């Protein structure tokens, strides 16, 4: 083995060790949360053993018994699913328009859409809440969590970047064959954009599932709460928070996202990387 080959081998091992250390550092809080959810309350902060001395699933039963967790789980699921479906359709439409159509003011309009990314959500919470309450009367319903965030600037930008890589010749051939624009969009563009749609869908679903500030504002009734609001309701005054139940609820809230990411991780990465082909 030559010196250069040996040096490359050592460098590769060093890189793997650094990546493993960073991964362990990032995964440890989740492992601690999972382990703590299986411990009785006195063992969580005792520090005697990392693994439970007395394994128990009582914390999960208590989470569903003490709170409206089953209803909140369903609320989070259908709100995130509806938001994702509507967002994918509208963002794909917007991205298709900006990528494949030429019209006056297109560049200026697209720049305005991108500029909205610089506006923090906290700055528009009050006017958005007033609109939802006075104009649409949607407060304490799922609609404020589904409709306002559907056509978002990030999604339109993401889909536009991907659709720029679709050859115009494919669309022109479909037009020559007599296909209408809606048919081209549904039958040609969307199937080609499947990797980008899956990637964007995962991002939107996770953002909707983990939403806290906006649901806290527009969902005052406990029967309409999502999982983050149920977890917040478990936090009591100092020394009174049931951390065993809270850890179990955190596992219930996190586990669907982890499973979904593991299932779709390859498509997520491929969709994000494909959007950088042409800009």
C-alpha positions, 0 to 999 in steps of 0.5 A: 500500500503506497503512502498516498493510498494509505493517506486517503484511507486514513482520511476517509476513516476520519471523515466517517468518524466525524460524521458518526460523532455528529450523527450520534450527537443529533440522535441522542436527544431522540434516544433519550426521549424514547428511553425516558418514555419507558421509565417510571417518573422517579427514574427519569431524573435519577441519573442512576441508569440510562436504560430503565430499571423497570420498563413500562408502557403505562406512560403511553396509556396515561397520555391517551387517557389523561388527554384527548390525544387520539382526537388530536392525532387524527386532527394532526393527520387530516390537517397535515394531509389536506394541507399537503395535497392542496399545497402540492396542487397549487404550488405545482400550478404556480411553478408550472406557470412561472417555468413554462409560460411567458407573460408581461411582468413574470420576472417582477411577479416571481421576484415579489413571490420570492420576497415574501419568504423574507417576511416572518410569520409572526409579523402577519399573525395578527392581520391573518387572524383578523381576516380568518375571524371577521371575513371567513369566520374560520376560527376554531376550525381546521380551515385556517391551518389548511388554506392560507399556507397552501400556495406558499412561496417556497413550494412555488419556487421549488416546483419552478426550479424542477420544472425548468429541467423539463424540455419544452419539446415534450410540451410542444409535442403534446400541444401538436397532438391536440392536448389542452393545457390542463391535460398537459399539466395533469398527464405530462408535467405532474408524472414527470415531477413525481420526485419533486412532488414527493420531496415537497410533500414531505417538507409540507407535511412535516411543517404542518404536523409540527405547527404550533404558533398558528394552531395555538392562535386559531384553535381555542377549543380542546376538541380541535387541538393538534398534537403540539397543543396537547403536549403543551397542555401537559406542561404545568408549574415547576415541579408539577409537569408529568415528564413521563407522560410528556415524553410518551406524547413526544414519542407519539408525535415524532414517530410518524415523522421518523417512519415517513422520512425513513420510507421516503428519504431516497425520494426526498434527496433525489427530488431536492437534488434534481431541482438544482439541475437548472436554475 
